[in-house]
Amino acid sequence: NPGHDWRDGSKVLSKRELDKDFSSIKAMGANTIRRYSGGWGDYNLFNAADKAGLKVIYGLWLPHDIDYAGDSSQLDELEKGFDDLIANLKDEPSLLAWVIGNETWGGLKHTYDQPYLTEVRWAYVQFVERLARRIRTVDPNRPIMVACEHTEELAGALSDYTRLAPTVNVLGINSFYREHLENLQKTVAEFGDRKPYVVTEFGPDGYWHSDYSPRSPGG
């Protein structure tokens, strides 16, 4: 995935590696992978997924550190690049759904402070709606998703998406704590306007929440 050069080493997976990995993924009982826009190498990814009988939820990566309320030129540039990407991938048989952004609504808090943070978040969600409408124009049948981080601000994110991005069909939520997962259905029912939701990331307890992740005094 883009944005993770420090972890992934900017490595483009070869067809041989994809075939091996996807065969193992299929053998373990999975049926879908999630991928964020990574360039020309993704054509191999779709071919390998189709060969292995897997589906792909394909994401449009949106930065966490740009001014969605004030930098219209950068938004126009992003949109233009996504137009070409969507047109080129919309006929891939293994494409299951589109997902716009990953934890961007929440991640903006690391760049902006209140009260401007709220304005940037609203503008971000309106940009998501703008992209969702463009996707719907060229690909009217596949669902369109977003991916939110599950924090104490989740209700605010869900409220913004349901109010400002009606073209989004499915709410994706990255949830890593039992305490959060146990209350997820209630939270979505109250603030998600009855839209379906998917737990788009889960796993071991995260390290970032001190109330749920015990730490040593020096940790």
ROSE-895969 format. One record per residue: residue in one letter; x, y, z of N, C-alpha, C, O, CB in turn. Coordinates in steps of 0.02 Angstrom, whole numbers. Glycine has a CB too. Layout:
REC   resn      n_X      n_Y      n_Z     ca_X     ca_Y     ca_Z      c_X      c_Y      c_Z      o_X      o_Y      o_Z     cb_X     cb_Y     cb_Z
REC      A        X        Y        Z        X        Y        Z        X        Y        Z        X        Y        Z        X        Y        Z
...
REM end
This chain:
REC   resn      n_X      n_Y      n_Z     ca_X     ca_Y     ca_Z      c_X      c_Y      c_Z      o_X      o_Y      o_Z     cb_X     cb_Y     cb_Z
REC      N       41      -60        0        0        0        0       43       63        0       96       63       31      -47        0       60
REC      P       22      114      -34       61      176      -35       60      209       34       17      195       75       33      225      -87
REC      G      108      253       46      111      287      109      147      248      163      152      272      220       44      303      132
REC      H      172      189      147      204      146      196      274      127      173      296       70      184      162       83      209
REC      D      309      173      142      376      157      116      422      131      170      464       87      158      407      218       83
REC      W      415      158      231      458      138      286      449       65      304      493       34      333      445      182      347
REC      R      390       38      288      375      -31      307      381      -80      249      407     -135      256      306      -35      338
REC      D      356      -58      191      353     -103      134      411      -96       86      418     -137       41      289      -91       98
REC      G      452      -46       95      510      -38       52      493      -22      -20      535      -35      -64      551      -99       55
REC      S      434        5      -34      413       23     -103      419      -36     -150      432      -27     -210      455       81     -129
REC      K      409      -96     -125      418     -156     -166      356     -170     -207      301     -172     -181      435     -216     -122
REC      V      365     -180     -272      311     -201     -316      312     -277     -319      362     -307     -339      319     -170     -388
REC      L      258     -308     -299      255     -381     -297      256     -410     -367      222     -385     -412      192     -404     -259
REC      S      294     -462     -376      297     -496     -441      237     -542     -448      203     -558     -400      363     -536     -448
REC      K      224     -562     -511      169     -608     -524      179     -674     -486      132     -702     -460      162     -621     -600
REC      R      241     -697     -484      255     -760     -449      238     -754     -375      208     -800     -346      328     -779     -457
REC      E      257     -698     -344      242     -688     -272      167     -682     -260      141     -709     -211      278     -626     -246
REC      L      133     -646     -305       60     -639     -297       25     -706     -303      -19     -721     -263       33     -590     -350
REC      D       44     -746     -353       13     -812     -361       23     -855     -299      -23     -890     -277       43     -847     -423
REC      K       83     -853     -271       98     -893     -211       57     -869     -152       26     -909     -117      173     -890     -195
REC      D       58     -803     -141       21     -775      -84      -54     -787      -90      -86     -807      -42       35     -701      -77
REC      F      -81     -775     -149     -154     -781     -157     -176     -853     -152     -231     -867     -128     -175     -752     -224
REC      S     -134     -899     -174     -150     -970     -166     -154     -988      -92     -198    -1026      -71      -97    -1014     -201
REC      S     -108     -961      -53     -109     -974       19     -169     -941       53     -200     -970       98      -44     -949       52
REC      I     -185     -880       31     -242     -844       59     -307     -883       45     -349     -889       89     -247     -773       30
REC      K     -313     -907      -16     -373     -946      -34     -376    -1011        7     -430    -1030       29     -372     -962     -109
REC      A     -318    -1043       16     -316    -1107       52     -336    -1099      126     -363    -1146      156     -247    -1137       48
REC      M     -324    -1040      155     -342    -1030      225     -415    -1011      234     -438    -1001      291     -297     -976      254
REC      G     -452    -1005      179     -524     -994      183     -546     -923      170     -606     -908      175     -547    -1013      249
REC      A     -500     -879      154     -519     -809      139     -546     -804       68     -531     -847       26     -458     -762      147
REC      N     -585     -753       55     -613     -745      -12     -602     -675      -41     -618     -664     -100     -686     -760      -11
REC      T     -576     -628       -1     -569     -559      -24     -508     -527        7     -491     -540       65     -632     -518       -5
REC      I     -473     -486      -32     -419     -445       -6     -437     -371      -14     -482     -354      -52     -352     -462      -42
REC      R     -401     -329       22     -411     -257       19     -345     -225       -1     -293     -240       28     -438     -229       86
REC      R     -348     -181      -50     -287     -152      -78     -299      -78      -93     -352      -58     -115     -266     -189     -143
REC      Y     -247      -37      -79     -251       34      -97     -208       48     -158     -155       18     -168     -230       78      -38
REC      S     -231       96     -198     -202      111     -263     -126      112     -260      -95      151     -223     -227      177     -289
REC      G      -96       69     -300      -24       62     -298       11       66     -365       70       51     -370       -6       -1     -267
REC      G      -25       85     -419        8       95     -482        0       36     -530      -45       -6     -523       79      107     -471
REC      W       44       35     -580       37      -13     -635       40      -85     -612       12     -129     -644       91       -1     -687
REC      G       75      -98     -556       81     -167     -532       15     -198     -512       11     -259     -505      127     -169     -474
REC      D      -37     -157     -503     -101     -184     -483     -136     -223     -538     -183     -261     -524     -146     -128     -459
REC      Y     -114     -216     -600     -143     -258     -652     -125     -331     -639     -167     -376     -648     -119     -236     -722
REC      N      -62     -344     -618      -43     -411     -599      -84     -435     -539     -104     -493     -536       31     -414     -582
REC      L      -98     -389     -492     -136     -407     -433     -206     -431     -452     -229     -482     -426     -140     -347     -385
REC      F     -239     -395     -496     -306     -415     -517     -305     -481     -555     -349     -524     -545     -339     -361     -560
REC      N     -255     -490     -597     -250     -553     -634     -239     -612     -587     -269     -665     -595     -194     -550     -685
REC      A     -196     -601     -537     -181     -654     -489     -242     -669     -446     -256     -727     -431     -122     -635     -445
REC      A     -278     -617     -426     -338     -627     -385     -391     -666     -424     -423     -711     -397     -366     -560     -362
REC      D     -400     -648     -487     -449     -684     -529     -430     -757     -537     -472     -801     -534     -454     -650     -598
REC      K     -366     -770     -547     -341     -838     -555     -352     -879     -492     -368     -938     -495     -266     -837     -573
REC      A     -344     -847     -434     -351     -882     -370     -424     -886     -345     -438     -919     -295     -308     -848     -317
REC      G     -468     -852     -380     -538     -851     -359     -550     -805     -300     -595     -817     -260     -559     -921     -340
REC      L     -511     -751     -296     -519     -701     -243     -551     -638     -272     -545     -623     -331     -452     -685     -210
REC      K     -584     -601     -228     -610     -535     -246     -566     -481     -215     -529     -494     -167     -684     -527     -223
REC      V     -571     -420     -243     -529     -364     -220     -573     -305     -202     -613     -282     -243     -477     -344     -274
REC      I     -566     -281     -141     -594     -216     -122     -538     -166     -135     -487     -167     -101     -619     -214      -46
REC      Y     -549     -122     -183     -495      -78     -206     -504       -8     -180     -558       22     -186     -492      -78     -283
REC      G     -451       19     -151     -455       84     -118     -421      140     -155     -370      130     -188     -428       79      -51
REC      L     -450      199     -149     -419      261     -173     -387      294     -112     -422      316      -67     -472      308     -208
REC      W     -321      298     -112     -285      324      -54     -289      400      -51     -273      434     -100     -211      302      -56
REC      L     -312      426        6     -317      498       16     -272      519       73     -276      490      127     -390      519       29
REC      P     -229      569       63     -181      590      114     -215      615      177     -271      640      175     -135      644       87
REC      H     -180      609      233     -205      631      298     -181      702      315     -198      728      368     -183      583      352
REC      D     -144      733      271     -111      796      291     -120      853      241      -80      899      240      -37      783      300
REC      I     -172      850      199     -183      906      154     -246      943      177     -288      916      212     -191      882       80
REC      D     -251     1005      156     -306     1048      176     -365     1039      129     -368     1070       76     -283     1123      178
REC      Y     -411      996      147     -469      982      104     -517     1042      100     -558     1045       55     -506      920      130
REC      A     -510     1088      147     -554     1147      145     -524     1204      104     -560     1249       84     -568     1170      216
REC      G     -458     1202       92     -427     1260       61     -384     1247        0     -368     1293      -37     -387     1294      109
REC      D     -363     1184      -11     -316     1169      -65     -353     1137     -124     -346     1077     -136     -259     1122      -41
REC      S     -391     1176     -160     -432     1150     -215     -390     1122     -272     -410     1075     -305     -478     1204     -242
REC      S     -331     1151     -284     -289     1127     -339     -265     1056     -326     -263     1016     -372     -229     1174     -349
REC      Q     -247     1040     -264     -224      973     -249     -282      923     -253     -273      866     -274     -193      970     -179
REC      L     -341      945     -233     -399      901     -239     -415      887     -312     -432      830     -330     -460      932     -204
REC      D     -411      937     -354     -423      928     -425     -372      879     -455     -390      838     -497     -419      995     -462
REC      E     -310      884     -433     -258      839     -457     -271      767     -436     -264      720     -475     -189      861     -432
REC      L     -291      758     -373     -309      691     -349     -367      662     -389     -365      605     -411     -327      693     -274
REC      E     -418      702     -399     -477      680     -434     -461      659     -506     -486      608     -530     -531      734     -434
REC      K     -420      698     -539     -402      682     -608     -365      614     -611     -379      574     -655     -358      737     -638
REC      G     -319      603     -565     -284      539     -564     -330      481     -551     -323      427     -580     -229      540     -513
REC      F     -379      491     -506     -426      437     -491     -472      423     -549     -492      366     -560     -467      455     -429
REC      D     -490      475     -588     -532      464     -647     -502      413     -694     -536      367     -717     -543      530     -685
REC      D     -437      420     -708     -403      373     -752     -400      304     -721     -411      254     -755     -332      397     -769
REC      L     -386      300     -657     -380      236     -623     -447      199     -623     -449      139     -639     -357      247     -551
REC      I     -500      233     -607     -566      202     -605     -586      177     -674     -611      121     -681     -618      252     -579
REC      A     -574      218     -725     -592      198     -793     -553      136     -815     -580       93     -850     -579      255     -842
REC      N     -490      131     -794     -449       74     -814     -465       10     -776     -452      -45     -802     -376       92     -804
REC      L     -492       16     -717     -502      -44     -675     -575      -67     -670     -588     -122     -645     -476      -31     -606
REC      K     -622      -27     -693     -692      -41     -681     -716     -107     -712     -767     -134     -690     -733       15     -707
REC      D     -681     -132     -761     -703     -194     -794     -666     -256     -768     -676     -311     -795     -693     -189     -868
REC      E     -625     -248     -717     -590     -306     -689     -641     -352     -656     -678     -330     -612     -536     -283     -639
REC      P     -643     -416     -676     -694     -461     -648     -687     -475     -574     -737     -491     -541     -692     -527     -685
REC      S     -626     -469     -546     -617     -483     -475     -630     -423     -431     -628     -429     -370     -546     -508     -464
REC      L     -644     -365     -460     -658     -305     -421     -727     -311     -387     -778     -318     -421     -656     -241     -466
REC      L     -727     -310     -321     -789     -318     -283     -820     -252     -263     -881     -243     -268     -776     -359     -222
REC      A     -778     -204     -241     -804     -140     -216     -747      -89     -217     -688     -107     -220     -834     -148     -145
REC      W     -766      -26     -212     -719       29     -205     -721       54     -133     -774       55     -103     -736       87     -255
REC      V     -664       73     -107     -663      104      -40     -622      169      -46     -566      169      -71     -632       56       14
REC      I     -651      223      -22     -621      290      -28     -588      309       38     -623      317       89     -673      343      -50
REC      G     -523      317       38     -487      339       97     -481      284      149     -517      235      148     -520      398      126
REC      N     -434      294      195     -426      248      251     -406      288      314     -350      312      320     -372      194      235
REC      E     -454      295      359     -443      330      422     -423      403      413     -393      433      457     -390      293      463
REC      T     -439      431      355     -419      500      341     -456      549      385     -427      597      410     -430      516      268
REC      W     -521      539      394     -561      584      436     -529      589      505     -520      644      531     -634      558      443
REC      G     -511      533      534     -480      534      600     -409      559      598     -387      596      642     -481      465      630
REC      G     -371      539      546     -301      557      541     -288      632      534     -233      655      548     -270      522      484
REC      L     -338      669      511     -329      741      502     -314      776      568     -287      832      569     -391      771      470
REC      K     -331      745      624     -318      776      690     -244      782      704     -224      821      748     -352      736      745
REC      H     -203      745      668     -130      750      679      -99      810      642      -41      827      654      -97      685      656
REC      T     -139      841      599     -115      900      562     -150      964      582     -120     1018      581     -123      888      487
REC      Y     -214      959      599     -254     1019      612     -284     1017      682     -298      964      709     -310     1026      560
REC      D     -292     1076      711     -323     1084      777     -393     1114      768     -409     1143      717     -280     1129      822
REC      Q     -434     1106      820     -499     1138      821     -490     1214      829     -442     1236      861     -543     1109      878
REC      P     -535     1254      802     -597     1233      769     -590     1217      695     -638     1193      664     -648     1287      777
REC      Y     -530     1229      666     -523     1218      593     -527     1144      576     -547     1127      520     -456     1247      569
REC      L     -509     1100      623     -512     1028      610     -581     1007      587     -588      968      540     -492      989      672
REC      T     -633     1032      620     -701     1015      601     -716     1037      530     -748     1000      492     -752     1046      649
REC      E     -694     1096      511     -706     1122      443     -670     1078      391     -698     1063      339     -682     1195      438
REC      V     -608     1059      406     -570     1017      360     -603      948      354     -606      920      299     -496     1009      383
REC      R     -628      921      409     -661      856      406     -725      859      364     -738      814      325     -678      832      477
REC      W     -764      911      373     -824      917      332     -806      922      258     -837      890      216     -865      979      353
REC      A     -755      962      243     -734      969      173     -707      902      146     -718      885       88     -679     1024      167
REC      Y     -672      865      189     -647      799      168     -705      753      149     -703      721       97     -605      767      224
REC      V     -755      749      191     -812      704      177     -849      727      114     -873      685       76     -860      702      237
REC      Q     -853      791      103     -884      816       42     -843      797      -19     -870      784      -73     -893      892       45
REC      F     -776      794      -11     -734      771      -66     -744      697      -78     -744      674     -135     -659      786      -51
REC      V     -753      659      -25     -769      587      -32     -834      579      -72     -837      537     -117     -777      554       38
REC      E     -884      619      -57     -947      616      -94     -935      634     -167     -964      603     -212     -999      663      -63
REC      R     -894      683     -180     -878      703     -249     -846      644     -287     -864      631     -344     -829      763     -249
REC      L     -800      609     -255     -769      551     -286     -819      495     -295     -820      461     -346     -709      527     -245
REC      A     -862      484     -245     -911      430     -249     -958      441     -308     -977      393     -342     -951      425     -183
REC      R     -978      502     -320    -1022      516     -376     -987      504     -443    -1019      481     -491    -1047      588     -374
REC      R     -923      518     -445     -886      506     -507     -879      430     -519     -885      407     -576     -816      539     -505
REC      I     -867      393     -465     -864      320     -472     -931      294     -496     -935      253     -542     -845      287     -405
REC      R     -985      318     -466    -1051      293     -483    -1067      306     -556    -1104      268     -587    -1104      325     -438
REC      T    -1041      360     -584    -1054      376     -654    -1026      324     -701    -1058      305     -750    -1025      444     -671
REC      V     -965      299     -686     -932      252     -732     -942      179     -709     -933      133     -749     -858      267     -736
REC      D     -960      169     -646     -969      101     -621    -1032      100     -577    -1027      105     -516     -906       76     -580
REC      P    -1090       95     -607    -1153      104     -570    -1172       47     -524    -1219       54     -484    -1208      117     -617
REC      N    -1139      -10     -529    -1164      -70     -494    -1125      -90     -432    -1153     -120     -386    -1164     -126     -541
REC      R    -1060      -74     -428    -1021      -96     -371    -1031      -50     -311    -1040       11     -320     -947      -99     -388
REC      P    -1030      -78     -250    -1037      -36     -191     -976        9     -180     -921       -7     -202    -1048      -78     -129
REC      I     -987       65     -147     -934      112     -130     -931      117      -54     -982      127      -21     -948      182     -163
REC      M     -870      111      -28     -860      109       44     -815      166       68     -782      198       27     -830       42       65
REC      V     -814      177      133     -763      217      166     -733      173      221     -762      122      239     -792      285      194
REC      A     -676      194      249     -646      157      305     -629      206      360     -590      252      351     -583      119      282
REC      C     -659      196      419     -650      240      477     -609      204      531     -612      143      537     -719      262      505
REC      E     -571      242      569     -539      213      627     -588      214      685     -627      261      694     -473      252      645
REC      H     -586      161      726     -632      156      782     -600      187      844     -561      155      879     -652       82      796
REC      T     -617      249      856     -595      285      916     -658      312      950     -714      298      928     -544      342      900
REC      E     -648      352     1002     -704      383     1036     -738      435      991     -792      460     1008     -682      416     1100
REC      E     -708      451      934     -738      498      887     -778      464      832     -801      497      785     -683      541      855
REC      L     -786      398      836     -819      361      782     -889      388      767     -908      394      709     -823      288      799
REC      A     -927      404      819     -995      429      808     -994      491      765    -1038      500      721    -1030      443      874
REC      G     -946      536      775     -941      596      735     -924      581      663     -952      611      617     -888      642      764
REC      A     -879      534      652     -862      514      583     -922      485      547     -937      503      490     -804      464      583
REC      L     -958      439      581    -1016      408      550    -1070      459      534    -1101      457      481    -1045      353      595
REC      S    -1080      506      579    -1130      559      568    -1112      601      508    -1155      618      467    -1137      603      630
REC      D    -1048      619      502    -1027      660      444    -1036      622      379    -1060      650      330     -953      681      452
REC      Y    -1016      558      377    -1022      519      315    -1095      510      295    -1112      516      236     -989      451      323
REC      T    -1139      494      342    -1208      482      324    -1244      547      304    -1291      546      264    -1245      449      382
REC      R    -1221      603      332    -1253      668      316    -1226      699      253    -1264      727      214    -1244      716      374
REC      L    -1160      693      242    -1127      730      188    -1106      687      129    -1088      713       76    -1068      766      214
REC      A    -1108      621      136    -1087      576       81    -1140      522       69    -1126      463       81    -1019      544       97
REC      P    -1199      541       46    -1253      492       38    -1240      440      -16    -1272      387      -16    -1316      528       21
REC      T    -1194      454      -62    -1180      405     -116    -1139      346      -90    -1138      294     -122    -1142      440     -173
REC      V    -1107      353      -33    -1070      298       -2    -1120      246       23    -1167      263       59    -1024      323       56
REC      N    -1110      183        3    -1157      130       19    -1142       93       84    -1188       72      120    -1160       81      -36
REC      V    -1077       85       99    -1056       41      154    -1006       77      198     -961      110      172    -1026      -26      126
REC      L    -1013       71      264     -967      101      312     -917       48      333     -935       -4      361    -1005      129      373
REC      G     -853       60      319     -800       16      342     -770       43      406     -758      103      412     -745        8      288
REC      I     -757       -1      454     -732       21      519     -674      -23      539     -680      -85      542     -788       19      573
REC      N     -616        8      555     -557      -27      577     -558      -29      654     -549       22      687     -491        8      551
REC      S     -570      -88      681     -584      -94      753     -539     -148      783     -541     -205      762     -658     -110      766
REC      F     -498     -129      833     -447     -174      859     -454     -191      933     -410     -224      960     -380     -144      847
REC      Y     -506     -170      965     -514     -184     1037     -581     -218     1050     -632     -198     1021     -507     -120     1079
REC      R     -581     -268     1093     -643     -302     1109     -695     -253     1136     -754     -257     1119     -630     -357     1161
REC      E     -672     -205     1177     -718     -156     1206     -752     -115     1152     -810      -96     1159     -681     -110     1254
REC      H     -717     -102     1097     -747      -65     1041     -793     -110     1001     -848      -91      983     -692      -36      996
REC      L     -770     -170      986     -810     -216      944     -876     -233      977     -927     -241      943     -770     -280      931
REC      E     -876     -239     1043     -938     -258     1078     -991     -204     1072    -1051     -219     1077     -923     -271     1152
REC      N     -971     -142     1061    -1019      -87     1056    -1028      -62      984    -1065      -13      973     -997      -30     1099
REC      L     -995      -95      937     -995      -69      868    -1064      -69      837    -1084      -19      806     -947     -110      826
REC      Q    -1100     -124      844    -1166     -128      812    -1213      -73      838    -1250      -43      800    -1197     -197      823
REC      K    -1210      -61      903    -1252       -9      933    -1233       60      907    -1276      101      892    -1247      -11     1010
REC      T    -1168       73      902    -1144      138      878    -1165      151      806    -1189      205      790    -1068      143      885
REC      V    -1157      100      764    -1176      108      693    -1251      116      687    -1275      157      647    -1151       48      652
REC      A    -1289       79      726    -1362       85      722    -1385      155      741    -1433      181      712    -1395       34      768
REC      E    -1350      186      789    -1371      252      813    -1348      308      768    -1384      356      758    -1345      263      882
REC      F    -1287      302      740    -1258      358      703    -1246      343      629    -1227      389      591    -1193      378      735
REC      G    -1257      282      607    -1241      263      538    -1300      263      491    -1293      241      434    -1211      198      537
REC      D    -1358      288      513    -1416      296      469    -1435      230      436    -1456      229      378    -1402      348      417
REC      R    -1428      175      474    -1449      109      451    -1410       84      390    -1433       38      357    -1522      109      435
REC      K    -1353      113      375    -1312       87      321    -1277       23      343    -1261       16      402    -1260      139      296
REC      P    -1265      -24      297    -1227      -83      316    -1155      -64      333    -1129      -14      308    -1228     -135      260
REC      Y    -1123     -105      375    -1053      -91      392    -1012     -155      389    -1039     -211      394    -1049      -60      463
REC      V     -948     -146      380     -899     -201      376     -842     -184      423     -818     -127      425     -874     -212      303
REC      V     -819     -232      461     -757     -223      501     -699     -233      452     -681     -290      437     -753     -273      564
REC      T     -671     -178      429     -621     -181      375     -551     -196      400     -508     -215      360     -621     -117      337
REC      E     -538     -187      464     -474     -208      494     -489     -231      565     -529     -201      601     -421     -150      494
REC      F     -456     -285      586     -461     -308      655     -401     -352      668     -364     -369      622     -528     -346      668
REC      G     -391     -372      730     -334     -414      746     -318     -409      820     -362     -398      861     -273     -394      704
REC      P     -254     -417      838     -235     -411      908     -249     -340      933     -256     -293      894     -161     -428      918
REC      D     -252     -334      999     -261     -267     1028     -208     -220     1001     -150     -238      995     -258     -270     1105
REC      G     -229     -159      986     -182     -108      964     -139      -84     1022     -152     -100     1080     -219      -49      933
REC      Y      -87      -47     1006      -42      -21     1057      -58       50     1076      -27       77     1123       29      -25     1032
REC      W     -106       82     1042     -113      155     1045     -163      179     1098     -169      239     1109     -134      180      978
REC      H     -200      134     1129     -251      156     1177     -230      133     1247     -235       74     1263     -321      128     1159
REC      S     -208      179     1289     -180      161     1354     -232      130     1400     -214       92     1445     -150      222     1387
REC      D     -296      145     1390     -348      116     1433     -358       42     1419     -377        4     1464     -414      153     1423
REC      Y     -344       20     1358     -356      -49     1338     -292      -89     1327     -294     -150     1323     -397      -50     1276
REC      S     -235      -55     1322     -171      -88     1310     -124      -75     1369      -92      -22     1371     -139      -64     1242
REC      P     -120     -121     1417      -75     -111     1474       -4     -100     1451       20     -135     1406      -77     -170     1523
REC      R       30      -52     1482       99      -36     1463      143      -35     1524      120      -21     1580      102       32     1426
REC      S      205      -51     1514      253      -47     1569      267       27     1584      254       70     1542      320      -85     1551
REC      P      292       43     1644      304      114     1660      348      150     1609      340      210     1599      337      120     1729
REC      G      394      114     1577      437      147     1527      412      140     1457      445      164     1411      506      118     1531
REC      G      353      109     1446      329       94     1379      286      149     1351      262      143     1294      291       31     1379
REM end
